[in-house]
């Protein structure tokens, strides 16, 4: 009994027929669940890894089904290799990005950050595929394309073919979420079963169909008004050779390869070889040479359909009769396994396939005249010519209607993201939609964030701590751009990104900055982050502001802070970007000028904490209205979180489109108790340059479960400091953040603060609190002891630590070399060196 695959279950004919009657009901349920393309990428990649082992269960079963379908052994091996490559994450990511613009094309996001217009690619809905019978893998791959576009996919295969069923069932099997299975139905039945075919088409929002003109026309007659027909109809391909190429053995071998592979069953297989000549003697001589090349090929399998054999016999018989008129010359194998038909007439005509090829003259000056009438059917031209001629001829055949141009031997090849028959399949399987709103949405970059966040499950791998970052860099084959960490926590290291990673991250950074209060329509910004030495601060915000289309003065951090202040006033800058410690020095050394200007309205910072007292000083003295983090991120992981107007200090929304965040217990790899601090562990689901699976970033934080007043539903978390902010001195664990709070509350301090830990030869510890200021103002030890009981216990009760407080100029503070970031805690004790 025939078995069908229906949303994860195998059903018989009777059950499939019953479900077909309720197809609309099944569609409504399936389409209510949004399928993430990242889920599809992950499942396909896992299957590709499994298929790479020829002894695996899935490899053996799928290869066996190809052989049962009559696919020759060499073509079975080739199909399996092609399948592994096509299902790989890299190939599908390239396809998704190329065709729909990114790894999450369904997001309703701005295409212009200065306008409240949101666009996205949404599924067309119920997508029915009428799969071709001569290409077993095509039926499965079109469904994978439909899955990437988010559709419910129902594919009709022939009653005998089982490869599509098993391959798609395997994709669903490798999906840990179970979501893919709910978007797939595979039905195997002959086209003569018109009742099933009519029911499928009646419920469809789009129908993708393969076949000849008659088959496409019959499907078209079944689909209802308004249903989209995606026709992958019949196409003709040809080779075109110039005189300096048609005698080259490699050219003839390449054409023969294109003909013999798949027995000309593919649309890209050459059915005609055109020569750039009007000389009939050259035409006949070439045909004879090429016949010898075909004769040397391995024998063709003798499994032709009787009708196909009859068509070949009829075509060859007519050609032989026309030899008497001087129009043709026939070369054939004794067993009729191949035929070369030389014809002096240029008109393009189809071949009966199965290693039967026409050889015709077509001088280049007549290309448009001869080919343009057949433009609806033209697909691939394999051009064998010199470099200059190839460029000229490519333009000529494309103008005549050809869709692909390649070289002999490469006509059946492809590349990741290649258009099919002149269009992108994923776009034909999607709808481009837009939402036009008003000023209430001025700070929203994506409407989906107001609805909810799709949180993806992290992979089942061990947590990688920051000191073992190199474990995540075992494969850098796709890495294209590198950044060096500032070294504020651990030794500096390089982090690898692809350019797609970089642009995707900068897009997210731009969305976060818009949410934080930056207005690309009116703000005039100056980028004062540090750059050079592979540090990413300056270049990243440069790209973020470019993405926003904002006015930017890319000054970079300069040693002459007063000159920077003068430039701010000269160029009427109202928004500054930089490290808090650097920005404060600009305001300190350019105080008179900036106090008079009072035109700096916004500060966006990164890399350091911005103490509350310092913010108040900027507001009171200089008229600064908004001080907010430009982003929460790191060089190794990229942008991780963003602030909204309602975010308290150190509270962030997660960039849930890029990452999954786990907050784990400090001592064990299990979730931290609700509301309690834990280790922040990130998984980047779209990272290509290097994998970033369950990476411990080095920060502590806790989840905030209450709704944010801003209306966004993306997860929120509060930063509680870095691991390095908590240090042991004496017998107590002390927190740098508490020192900052005491300095603000009890000393009214609004400058930099740094802690130095030292130990003498007798193992006596000292803790020095450095405050930015004049040396003669050194004081404050009593205030720290009174404000921090644990410190007082270590110093006065246990007498294990000597406390010192000193005031030093800002230039004397220890900073990282690359980023200029203030080092919060400098531990110089011998046991920690």
C-alpha positions in Angstrom: 0.0 0.0 0.0 1.3 3.5 -0.8 2.6 5.5 2.1 2.5 9.2 2.3 4.3 11.6 4.7 2.0 14.0 6.4 3.3 16.5 8.9 5.6 14.0 10.6 3.4 10.9 10.3 3.3 8.1 7.6 -0.3 7.6 6.4 -2.0 5.3 3.8 -4.1 6.3 0.8 -7.4 6.3 2.8 -6.0 8.5 5.5 -4.3 10.8 3.0 -7.6 11.2 1.1 -9.4 12.0 4.3 -6.9 14.7 5.2 -7.0 16.2 1.8 -10.6 17.0 2.4 -9.5 19.0 5.4 -6.4 20.5 3.8 -7.5 24.1 4.5 -7.9 23.3 8.1 -4.4 21.8 8.3 -3.0 24.8 6.5 -4.5 27.3 8.9 -3.0 25.5 11.8 0.5 25.1 10.3 0.7 28.7 9.0 -0.2 30.1 12.4 3.3 28.9 13.5 6.1 30.9 12.1 9.0 28.8 11.0 12.4 30.3 11.4 14.8 29.9 8.5 17.6 29.3 11.1 15.7 26.2 12.2 15.7 24.9 8.6 19.4 25.7 8.2 20.4 23.8 11.3 18.4 20.7 10.4 19.6 20.6 6.8 23.2 21.0 8.0 22.9 18.1 10.5 21.5 15.9 7.7 24.4 17.0 5.4 26.9 16.0 8.1 25.2 12.6 8.4 25.1 12.0 4.6 28.9 12.8 4.4 29.4 9.4 5.9 28.6 6.9 3.1 28.0 4.1 5.7 25.4 6.1 7.7 21.9 4.9 7.8 20.5 7.8 5.9 23.2 7.6 3.2 22.6 4.0 2.5 18.9 4.3 2.4 18.8 7.4 0.1 21.5 6.1 -2.3 19.6 2.8 -2.5 16.4 4.6 -3.5 18.2 6.4 -6.3 19.5 3.1 -7.6 16.0 1.6 -7.4 14.8 4.6 -9.5 17.2 3.6 -12.2 19.8 6.3 -11.6 23.3 5.0 -12.8 25.9 4.4 -10.1 28.1 7.3 -11.1 25.1 9.7 -11.2 23.9 8.3 -7.8 27.3 9.2 -6.3 27.3 12.6 -7.9 23.7 13.3 -6.7 24.7 12.3 -3.1 27.7 14.7 -3.3 25.6 17.5 -4.7 23.0 16.9 -2.0 25.6 17.1 0.8 26.8 20.4 -0.6 23.3 21.9 -1.3 22.1 21.0 2.3 25.2 22.5 4.0 24.6 25.5 6.2 27.0 27.6 4.1 25.2 26.9 0.9 21.7 27.6 2.3 22.9 30.7 4.2 24.3 32.1 0.9 21.1 31.3 -0.9 18.9 32.9 1.8 21.1 36.0 2.0 21.4 36.4 -1.7 17.7 35.9 -2.5 15.9 37.4 0.4 18.6 39.7 1.8 19.4 38.1 5.2 19.1 35.2 7.5 15.7 36.3 8.9 13.9 37.9 6.0 10.5 37.6 7.6 11.2 40.4 10.1 9.1 43.5 9.5 12.0 45.9 9.6 12.8 49.3 8.3 14.6 49.6 4.9 15.2 53.3 5.7 15.8 54.3 9.3 14.5 57.8 8.6 11.0 56.6 7.7 8.4 54.6 9.6 8.0 52.1 6.9 8.6 48.4 7.5 9.0 45.7 4.9 9.6 42.0 5.0 9.4 38.7 3.1 6.5 36.6 4.3 5.5 33.1 3.1 3.0 32.9 0.3 1.1 30.4 2.4 0.1 26.9 1.2 2.7 26.1 -1.5 2.0 23.0 -3.6 4.9 21.5 -5.6 4.3 19.3 -8.6 7.7 17.7 -8.7 9.5 16.5 -11.9 9.7 12.8 -12.4 13.1 12.8 -14.0 15.1 14.5 -11.2 14.6 12.8 -7.8 16.4 15.4 -5.8 14.5 18.3 -7.3 11.3 17.5 -5.5 13.0 17.6 -2.1 15.0 20.7 -2.8 12.1 22.8 -3.9 10.4 21.9 -0.6 13.5 23.0 1.3 13.3 26.3 -0.6 9.6 26.5 0.4 10.6 25.9 4.1 13.3 28.6 4.0 10.5 31.0 2.9 8.3 29.8 5.7 5.5 28.0 3.8 3.4 25.0 4.4 4.7 22.7 1.6 2.7 19.9 -0.1 4.7 18.1 -2.7 3.2 15.7 -5.3 5.6 13.1 -6.6 5.0 10.2 -8.9 3.5 7.1 -7.4 6.7 5.1 -7.7 9.3 7.6 -6.5 10.2 7.4 -2.7 13.4 9.4 -2.6 11.6 12.7 -1.9 9.5 11.2 0.9 12.6 9.8 2.7 14.8 12.8 2.2 12.3 15.3 3.6 11.4 12.9 6.4 15.1 12.9 7.2 15.3 16.7 7.3 12.4 16.7 9.7 14.1 14.0 11.8 17.1 16.2 12.3 15.1 19.2 13.5 15.2 19.2 17.2 12.2 21.6 17.5 9.7 19.5 15.5 8.6 22.6 13.6 9.8 21.4 10.2 7.7 18.3 10.2 4.5 20.4 10.7 5.3 22.3 7.4 5.7 19.2 5.1 3.3 16.9 3.3 4.6 14.5 0.7 2.0 12.7 -1.5 3.0 10.1 -4.0 0.4 9.5 -6.7 0.2 9.5 -10.6 -1.0 12.6 -12.4 -3.9 10.6 -13.7 -5.4 10.8 -10.2 -7.0 14.2 -11.0 -9.3 14.2 -8.0 -6.3 14.5 -5.6 -4.6 17.0 -7.9 -7.7 19.2 -8.1 -8.0 19.2 -4.3 -4.4 20.2 -3.9 -4.6 23.1 -6.4 -7.9 24.3 -5.0 -6.5 24.9 -1.6 -3.1 26.3 -2.8 -1.9 29.9 -2.5 0.8 29.1 -5.0 1.7 26.1 -7.2 5.2 25.3 -8.3 5.1 23.0 -11.3 7.7 21.3 -13.5 7.1 19.8 -16.9 6.5 20.4 -20.6 4.1 23.0 -22.0 1.1 20.6 -21.9 1.8 19.6 -18.3 2.1 23.2 -17.2 -1.1 24.1 -19.1 -3.0 21.3 -17.5 -1.9 22.4 -14.0 -2.7 26.0 -14.8 -6.3 25.0 -15.7 -6.7 23.6 -12.2 -5.6 26.5 -10.0 -8.1 29.0 -8.8 -8.1 32.7 -9.6 -5.5 34.6 -7.6 -3.4 31.5 -7.0 0.2 32.1 -8.1 1.6 29.7 -10.7 5.4 29.3 -10.4 6.1 27.5 -13.6 9.5 25.8 -14.1 8.6 25.0 -17.7 10.7 23.5 -20.5 14.0 25.1 -21.4 16.5 24.7 -24.2 20.3 25.0 -23.8 23.1 25.0 -26.3 26.8 25.3 -26.7 28.4 28.0 -28.9 31.9 27.6 -30.2 34.3 29.9 -32.1 37.0 28.7 -34.5 39.8 29.0 -32.0 37.9 26.7 -29.5 36.1 24.1 -31.6 39.3 22.1 -32.3 40.5 22.1 -28.7 40.2 18.6 -27.1 39.2 20.1 -23.7 36.4 21.9 -25.3 35.0 18.8 -27.0 35.4 16.8 -23.8 33.6 19.4 -21.8 30.6 19.4 -24.2 30.5 15.6 -24.2 30.5 15.7 -20.4 27.5 18.1 -20.4 25.6 15.8 -22.8 26.3 12.5 -21.1 25.7 13.6 -17.6 22.0 13.0 -16.9 21.6 11.9 -20.5 20.5 15.4 -21.4 17.5 15.2 -19.0 18.4 18.6 -17.3 17.3 21.9 -18.8 20.9 23.0 -18.8 22.0 20.0 -20.9 23.1 21.1 -24.4 20.8 20.0 -27.2 22.5 21.9 -29.9 26.1 22.8 -30.6 26.4 26.0 -32.5 29.5 27.0 -34.5 30.4 30.5 -35.3 30.7 29.8 -39.0 28.8 29.8 -42.3 31.1 27.2 -43.9 29.3 23.9 -44.3 32.6 22.0 -44.7 33.7 23.2 -41.3 30.3 22.2 -39.8 30.5 18.6 -41.1 34.2 18.2 -40.2 33.4 19.3 -36.6 30.5 16.9 -36.4 32.7 14.0 -37.4 35.3 14.9 -34.8 32.8 15.3 -32.1 31.2 12.0 -32.9 34.5 10.3 -32.2 34.5 12.0 -28.8 31.0 10.7 -27.9 32.0 7.3 -29.1 34.7 7.1 -26.6 32.4 7.7 -23.7 31.1 5.0 -21.4 28.0 3.3 -22.8 24.7 4.9 -22.0 22.2 2.9 -19.9 19.5 1.3 -22.1 16.4 2.2 -20.1 14.7 4.5 -22.5 10.9 4.8 -22.5 9.5 3.3 -25.8 8.0 6.7 -26.7 11.5 8.3 -26.2 13.1 5.6 -28.4 10.5 6.2 -31.1 11.1 9.9 -31.1 14.9 9.4 -31.5 14.3 6.9 -34.3 11.9 9.3 -36.1 14.3 12.3 -35.7 17.3 10.3 -37.0 15.3 8.8 -39.9 14.3 12.3 -41.1 17.8 13.6 -40.8 19.1 10.6 -42.9 16.6 11.4 -45.6 17.7 15.0 -45.7 21.3 13.9 -46.3 20.3 13.4 -49.9 19.5 17.1 -50.1 22.8 18.1 -48.7 21.2 19.5 -45.6 22.3 17.1 -42.9 24.9 14.5 -42.0 24.2 11.8 -39.4 26.8 10.1 -37.2 25.5 7.3 -34.9 26.7 4.5 -32.6 26.1 1.0 -34.0 23.8 0.4 -31.0 22.1 3.8 -31.4 23.3 4.9 -27.9 24.4 8.3 -29.3 23.8 10.4 -32.3 25.4 13.6 -33.8 23.1 15.3 -36.3 24.9 17.9 -38.4 22.4 20.4 -39.9 23.2 23.3 -42.2 20.1 25.2 -41.0 20.6 27.6 -38.0 17.1 27.4 -36.5 17.1 26.2 -32.9 15.3 23.0 -32.4 14.9 20.6 -29.5 16.8 17.3 -29.4 15.1 14.0 -28.6 17.8 13.7 -25.8 19.6 10.6 -24.7 23.0 11.7 -26.2 21.4 13.0 -29.4 22.7 16.4 -30.3 22.4 18.8 -33.2 25.4 20.6 -34.7 24.4 23.8 -36.5 26.0 26.9 -37.9 25.3 30.3 -36.4 27.5 33.2 -37.3 27.6 35.7 -34.4 26.0 38.5 -36.5 22.8 36.3 -36.7 22.5 35.4 -33.0 19.7 37.8 -32.3 17.8 37.0 -35.5 18.0 33.2 -34.9 17.6 33.0 -31.1 15.2 35.7 -30.2 12.1 34.0 -31.5 12.8 31.2 -29.0 13.6 33.5 -26.1 10.8 32.0 -23.9 12.6 28.6 -24.0 16.3 29.7 -23.7 18.2 28.8 -20.6 22.0 28.1 -20.7 24.6 28.8 -23.3 28.0 27.2 -22.9 30.5 29.4 -24.7 33.8 28.1 -25.9 35.9 31.1 -27.1 38.7 33.5 -26.3 38.4 35.9 -23.4 37.4 38.8 -25.6 35.0 36.8 -27.7 33.5 35.2 -24.6 32.6 38.7 -23.2 31.1 39.8 -26.6 29.2 36.6 -27.2 27.8 36.5 -23.6 26.3 39.9 -24.1 24.8 38.8 -27.5 23.2 35.6 -26.3 21.9 37.3 -23.1 20.3 40.0 -25.2 18.6 37.3 -27.3 17.0 35.8 -24.2 19.5 33.4 -22.7 19.4 33.3 -18.8 22.7 31.6 -18.0 26.1 31.7 -19.6 28.9 29.3 -18.7 31.7 27.3 -20.4 31.8 23.9 -22.0 31.9 21.3 -19.2 30.2 23.6 -16.7 26.7 23.8 -18.1 25.2 21.6 -15.4 27.2 23.3 -12.6 25.8 25.8 -10.2 26.8 28.1 -7.3 25.2 29.0 -4.0 22.5 31.5 -4.5 22.3 31.2 -8.3 19.1 32.3 -9.9 16.9 29.6 -11.5 15.5 30.3 -14.9 16.2 34.0 -14.5 14.5 34.4 -11.1 15.1 33.7 -7.4 13.0 30.8 -6.3 12.7 32.1 -2.7 11.2 35.3 -3.9 8.7 33.5 -6.0 7.8 31.4 -2.9 7.4 34.6 -0.8 5.4 37.8 -0.6 7.0 41.2 -0.1 4.9 43.1 2.3 5.0 46.6 3.9 3.5 48.4 6.8 3.4 52.2 6.8 3.0 53.9 10.2 3.4 57.2 12.0 5.6 59.0 14.5 4.5 56.7 17.4 7.0 54.2 15.9 9.9 56.6 15.5 12.1 54.5 17.7 11.1 51.1 16.5 13.3 49.4 13.9 11.3 46.2 13.8 7.6 45.6 14.5 8.2 42.0 15.5 9.9 43.1 18.7 6.5 44.5 19.9 4.9 41.1 19.5 7.5 38.7 20.8 10.9 37.1 20.3 11.6 33.8 18.7 14.0 32.2 21.1 16.0 29.4 19.5 17.3 26.4 21.5 21.1 26.5 22.1 23.0 23.4 20.8 23.7 20.6 23.2 27.4 21.4 23.7 29.5 22.3 26.7 29.9 25.9 27.7 33.1 27.5 26.4 34.6 30.0 28.9 36.3 33.2 27.8 39.8 31.8 28.4 39.1 29.0 26.0 37.9 31.2 23.2 40.3 29.5 20.8 38.3 26.3 21.0 35.6 28.1 18.9 38.1 28.9 16.1 38.8 25.5 14.8 37.3 26.3 11.3 38.0 29.8 10.0 37.5 29.0 6.4 34.7 31.5 6.1 36.4 34.2 8.2 37.1 37.4 6.3 37.4 40.3 8.8 39.2 40.2 12.1 39.0 42.3 15.2 41.2 42.4 18.3 39.8 42.5 21.7 40.9 45.3 23.9 42.3 42.9 26.5 40.3 44.3 29.4 39.5 40.8 30.6 42.2 38.3 29.8 44.9 38.4 27.0 43.9 40.2 23.8 42.7 37.8 21.0 41.3 38.0 17.5 37.7 37.4 16.7 36.7 36.3 13.2 33.7 37.3 11.2 32.5 36.9 7.7 31.5 40.1 5.9 27.9 38.9 6.1 28.3 38.6 9.9 29.7 42.1 10.1 27.0 43.7 8.1 24.3 41.8 9.9 25.7 42.9 13.3 26.0 46.5 12.2 22.4 46.4 11.1 21.4 45.1 14.5 23.6 47.8 16.1 21.7 50.4 14.1 18.4 49.1 15.2 19.5 49.2 18.8 20.8 52.8 18.5 17.5 53.9 17.0 15.7 52.3 20.0 18.1 54.1 22.4 17.1 57.5 21.2 19.3 58.4 18.3 17.5 60.2 15.5 19.2 59.8 12.1 16.9 62.6 10.6 18.2 65.3 12.9 21.2 64.2 15.0 24.7 65.3 13.9 27.2 62.8 15.4 30.9 62.7 16.1 32.5 59.3 16.5 35.1 59.4 19.2 35.8 55.8 19.8 39.3 54.4 19.6 40.6 52.8 16.5 43.6 51.1 15.1 45.5 47.9 16.1 42.5 45.9 14.8 40.2 47.3 17.5 36.6 47.4 16.4 35.1 50.2 18.4 35.6 53.1 15.9 34.9 51.1 12.8 31.8 49.4 14.2 30.1 52.6 15.1 31.2 54.1 11.8 29.3 51.3 10.1 26.3 51.6 12.4 26.0 55.3 11.6 26.4 54.6 7.9 23.7 52.0 8.1 21.4 54.6 9.8 22.2 57.1 7.0 23.2 59.6 9.7 25.4 62.7 9.6 28.8 61.6 11.0 32.1 63.2 11.7 34.5 60.3 12.1 37.0 62.1 14.3 38.3 59.0 16.3 39.7 59.5 19.8 42.4 62.1 19.8 45.0 63.1 22.5 44.2 66.8 22.1 40.8 66.8 23.9 40.4 70.6 23.7 40.8 70.4 19.9 38.1 67.8 19.8 35.8 70.1 21.8 36.5 73.0 19.3 35.6 70.7 16.4 32.3 69.7 18.1 31.4 73.4 18.3 32.7 74.3 14.8 30.6 71.6 13.1 27.5 72.0 15.3 27.7 68.4 16.5 24.9 67.5 19.0 25.7 63.8 19.6 28.9 62.2 20.7 30.0 58.5 20.7 32.9 57.2 22.8 34.2 55.7 26.0 32.9 57.4 29.1 36.4 58.1 30.4 37.3 59.7 27.1 34.1 61.7 26.7 34.6 63.1 30.2 38.1 64.3 29.4 36.7 66.1 26.4 34.2 67.9 28.6 36.8 68.6 31.3 39.5 70.0 29.0 37.0 71.8 26.7 34.8 72.9 29.5 34.6 76.6 28.9 33.8 76.2 25.2 31.3 73.4 25.6 29.6 75.1 28.5 29.1 78.1 26.4 28.0 76.0 23.4 25.5 73.9 25.3 24.7 72.2 22.0 25.7 68.6 22.8 22.4 66.9 23.6 23.2 63.2 23.5 26.0 60.9 24.5 26.1 57.3 23.5 28.9 55.3 25.2 30.3 51.8 25.2 32.9 49.7 26.9 32.7 51.1 30.4 30.1 52.0 33.1 29.0 55.7 33.1 28.4 56.6 36.8 25.3 58.5 37.7 27.1 61.4 39.3 29.1 62.0 36.1 25.8 62.1 34.1 24.3 64.6 36.5 27.4 66.8 36.1 27.1 66.7 32.3 23.4 67.6 32.5 23.9 70.5 34.9 27.0 72.0 33.4 26.6 71.4 29.7 23.0 70.8 29.0 23.4 67.1 28.0 19.9 65.6 27.9 20.5 61.9 27.1 23.3 59.7 28.3 22.8 56.1 27.2 24.7 53.0 26.1 25.1 52.8 22.4 25.1 49.0 22.8 26.1 46.2 25.0 28.5 44.0 23.2 32.0 42.6 22.9 34.6 42.1 20.2 34.3 38.4 20.4 30.5 38.1 20.4 29.4 41.3 18.6 26.3 43.4 19.6 24.4 41.6 22.4 21.9 44.0 23.8 20.4 47.5 23.4 18.7 50.0 25.6 15.3 51.6 25.2 14.1 54.9 26.6 12.6 53.1 29.5 15.7 51.1 30.4 17.3 51.8 33.8 21.0 51.9 33.9 22.6 48.6 33.0 19.3 47.0 31.7 19.2 45.8 28.1 17.0 44.1 25.6 18.5 41.1 24.0 19.3 41.2 20.3 17.2 38.0 20.0 17.6 37.9 16.2 21.3 37.3 16.6 21.7 35.5 19.9 20.2 33.2 22.5 21.1 34.1 26.0 21.4 31.7 28.9 22.0 32.9 32.5 23.6 30.1 34.3 24.4 29.4 37.9 27.9 30.8 39.0 29.1 27.3 40.1 27.4 24.9 37.7 26.1 24.8 34.1 22.4 25.0 35.0 20.0 28.0 34.9 20.4 30.5 37.6 17.4 30.8 40.0 14.8 33.3 38.9 15.9 36.8 39.5 19.4 35.9 40.8 22.7 36.7 39.2 24.4 34.2 37.0 26.9 33.9 34.2 25.9 35.2 30.8 26.3 32.6 28.1 25.5 33.5 24.5 24.9 31.4 21.3 25.1 33.2 18.0 22.8 31.5 15.5 23.9 33.3 12.4 27.6 33.6 12.9 29.5 32.4 9.9 33.1 33.5 10.3 33.4 31.3 13.4 30.9 29.4 15.5 29.9 30.9 18.8 28.0 28.2 20.6 27.3 28.6 24.4 30.1 31.1 25.0 30.6 32.5 28.4 31.1 36.2 27.8 32.7 37.0 31.2 29.8 39.1 32.6 27.3 38.5 35.3 23.6 39.4 35.0 20.0 38.4 35.9 16.8 38.2 33.9 14.0 40.8 34.3 10.7 39.1 33.8 8.3 42.1 34.1 7.1 43.7 30.9 9.1 46.7 29.7 7.1 50.0 29.5 8.4 50.6 26.0 6.2 47.8 24.7 9.0 45.6 23.3 8.7 41.9 24.1 12.3 40.9 23.5 14.0 39.4 26.6 15.5 41.9 29.1 18.5 41.4 31.4 20.4 43.5 33.9 24.2 43.6 33.9 25.7 43.1 37.3 29.4 43.5 36.5 32.2 41.4 35.1 33.8 38.4 36.7 36.8 40.6 37.1 34.8 43.3 39.0 34.5 40.8 41.8 37.9 40.1 43.4 39.3 38.7 46.6 41.3 40.8 49.0 42.1 39.4 52.4 39.4 36.9 53.1 36.6 38.9 51.4 35.2 39.0 48.0 34.8 42.7 47.1 33.0 44.3 44.1 34.4 47.2 42.1 30.9 48.5 41.5 30.4 49.0 45.2 33.5 51.2 45.3 32.1 53.4 42.5 28.8 53.7 44.3 30.5 54.8 47.6 32.6 57.3 45.7 29.5 58.9 44.1 27.4 58.8 47.2 29.9 59.8 49.9 32.6 61.7 48.1 30.5 63.3 45.3 33.1 61.9 42.9 32.3 62.1 39.2 35.6 61.1 37.6 37.4 57.8 36.9 38.0 55.2 39.6 40.5 52.4 39.5 41.6 49.8 42.1 45.2 48.6 42.3 46.0 45.4 44.2 49.6 44.9 45.4 51.5 42.5 47.7 54.9 43.1 49.3 57.6 40.5 49.9 56.1 39.6 53.2 52.7 38.8 51.6 51.1 41.9 53.1 48.3 43.1 50.8 47.4 46.7 49.9 44.3 48.0 48.1 44.7 51.4 46.5 41.6 53.3 45.3 42.7 55.7 42.6 40.4 58.7 42.0 40.7 61.1 39.2 41.7 64.5 40.6 44.5 66.6 42.1 47.1 64.8 44.3 46.7 67.4 47.1 43.1 66.4 47.5 43.9 62.8 48.5 41.4 61.7 51.1 38.4 59.5 51.4 39.6 56.3 53.2 37.1 56.8 56.0 34.2 57.2 53.6 35.0 54.0 51.9 35.3 52.1 55.2 32.1 53.5 56.4 30.2 52.9 53.2 31.5 49.3 52.5 31.3 47.0 55.6 33.1 44.1 54.0 36.0 46.4 53.1 36.0 47.7 56.7 36.1 44.1 58.0 39.1 43.2 55.9 41.0 46.4 56.8 40.1 47.2 60.4 38.8 43.9 61.9 41.0 41.3 60.3 43.8 43.7 59.5 44.7 41.7 56.4 44.6 44.6 53.9 46.0 48.1 53.9 43.7 50.7 52.3 45.0 53.7 50.4 43.2 56.4 48.5 45.0 58.6 46.1 44.1 61.2 43.6 45.9 61.1 40.2 45.4 62.8 36.8 43.3 60.9 34.3 46.3 60.3 32.1 47.9 58.2 34.8 45.2 55.6 34.9 46.0 52.2 33.4 44.1 51.5 30.2 44.0 48.8 27.5 46.4 49.6 24.6 43.9 49.1 21.8 40.6 50.4 23.0 41.6 53.0 25.6 39.2 51.3 28.0 39.8 52.0 31.7 41.0 48.9 33.5 38.7 48.6 36.6 40.9 46.4 38.7 44.7 46.1 38.2 45.9 43.1 40.1 49.7 43.2 40.6 50.0 40.6 43.3 52.7 38.0 42.4 50.3 35.1 42.7 48.1 36.6 40.0 50.8 37.7 37.6 
